[in-house]
Each structure stands twice: as structure tokens, then as C-alpha cells.
Amino acid sequence: MPAATFTKSYHFEAEDTCKQEWVFTISDGPEGRIIEDLEIHPHTNDEGVPRGCQGHPKTICVLLRGLPLEAVHVSALAEASCIRNLACGQALAKCIEDLRKK
């Protein structure tokens, strides 16, 4: 029987971070919860130009694809820093902590 999958979105305010929405696709199978896919959508400025760096979200998505939720080192991510109030790593840690509760 194939693993059940679900999608969960997280939204962050522009005042806090340049990444607006994190959309996770998670499989829930016998070996635990696995991150099947992740999309990170940026906030945009008034002209529709994406805010923030483009490389970090792409790297995060590639690194997490196929990884069990329990393998993500949340405490290390929470130590990330950024010029914004909330670094990508900190936002990711919040998402992962919530996904582990489900």
C-alpha cells in the first residue's frame, strides 16, 4: 500500500522574512514522515520583483527532498541569522517543529 501524502502551507509576514509561503508535501508511511517536496515562495515588492536571495530557497528544497522529518536538525536551524527578523533557517525550523506534531 502506498504511503499517504498531505500538503501543508505556512505563511510568514513580510516584516519578518522575505519568504512568504513554505509549502511542504509530506508522505506518511511505515518508515515515518518524509519530505517529498518543498516549495518556497518569496514576498514581492511593489513592482512584483521577488524579495531576498534566490539561492537559499533552492538549496533548502534540494537538501530536504526525500529526508525524514526527524533527520532535520531543528536546533541548528534555529541559530541561523539574517538581516531580516526571521532567517530562512529559523522559518524552516518553525515549520518542521509543527509538522512533527501532526
C-alpha positions as CSV (number, residue, x, y, z in Angstrom):
1,M,0.0,0.0,0.0
2,P,1.5,3.4,-1.0
3,A,2.2,5.9,1.7
4,A,-0.4,8.6,2.4
5,T,0.7,12.1,1.4
6,F,-0.5,15.5,2.6
7,T,0.4,19.1,1.8
8,K,0.8,21.8,4.5
9,S,1.4,25.5,3.9
10,Y,3.0,28.1,6.2
11,H,2.7,31.8,5.8
12,F,5.1,34.4,7.1
13,E,4.7,38.2,7.2
14,A,6.8,40.5,5.0
15,E,8.0,42.4,8.1
16,D,9.6,39.2,9.4
17,T,11.1,37.4,6.4
18,C,11.5,37.7,2.6
19,K,9.9,34.2,2.1
20,Q,6.1,34.4,2.2
21,E,5.0,30.8,1.9
22,W,6.5,27.4,2.5
23,V,4.5,24.5,1.0
24,F,5.5,21.0,2.1
25,T,4.4,17.7,0.6
26,I,4.8,15.0,3.2
27,S,4.4,11.3,2.9
28,D,3.3,9.4,6.0
29,G,4.4,5.8,5.7
30,P,5.8,3.0,7.8
31,E,9.3,4.5,7.9
32,G,7.9,7.8,9.3
33,R,7.2,11.2,7.7
34,I,9.3,12.0,4.6
35,I,9.6,15.5,2.9
36,E,8.6,14.6,-0.6
37,D,8.7,18.2,-1.9
38,L,9.0,21.7,-0.7
39,E,8.2,25.0,-2.5
40,I,9.3,28.3,-1.0
41,H,7.6,31.4,-2.4
42,P,9.0,34.9,-1.8
43,H,7.3,38.1,-0.9
44,T,7.4,40.6,-3.8
45,N,8.0,44.3,-3.9
46,D,5.5,46.8,-5.4
47,E,6.8,46.1,-8.9
48,G,6.3,42.3,-8.4
49,V,10.1,41.6,-8.1
50,P,10.8,38.7,-5.6
51,R,12.4,39.8,-2.4
52,G,15.5,38.2,-0.9
53,C,18.1,35.8,-2.2
54,Q,17.0,33.2,-4.7
55,G,19.8,30.7,-3.9
56,H,18.9,29.8,-0.3
57,P,15.4,28.5,-1.0
58,K,16.6,26.4,-4.0
59,T,19.3,24.9,-1.9
60,I,17.0,24.2,1.1
61,C,14.5,22.5,-1.2
62,V,17.1,20.2,-2.8
63,L,18.7,19.3,0.6
64,L,15.3,18.4,2.2
65,R,13.7,16.4,-0.6
66,G,13.5,12.8,0.5
67,L,14.6,13.5,4.0
68,P,12.7,12.2,7.1
69,L,11.3,15.0,9.3
70,E,13.2,13.5,12.2
71,A,16.5,13.9,10.4
72,V,16.2,17.7,10.2
73,H,18.4,19.3,12.9
74,V,15.9,22.0,14.1
75,S,18.1,23.4,16.9
76,A,20.9,24.2,14.4
77,L,18.5,25.8,12.0
78,A,17.1,28.0,14.9
79,E,20.6,29.5,15.3
80,A,20.6,30.9,11.7
81,S,20.8,34.6,11.3
82,C,19.7,37.1,8.7
83,I,19.3,40.8,8.2
84,R,15.5,40.1,8.4
85,N,13.8,39.4,11.7
86,L,13.5,35.7,10.7
87,A,16.1,33.8,8.8
88,C,15.1,31.1,6.3
89,G,16.6,28.5,8.7
90,Q,14.5,29.8,11.6
91,A,11.4,29.8,9.5
92,L,12.2,26.2,8.4
93,A,12.7,25.2,12.0
94,K,9.2,26.5,12.9
95,C,7.7,24.6,10.0
96,I,9.4,21.3,10.9
97,E,8.5,21.6,14.5
98,D,4.9,22.0,13.6
99,L,5.0,19.1,11.0
100,R,6.4,16.8,13.7
101,K,3.4,17.5,15.9
102,K,0.8,16.3,13.3
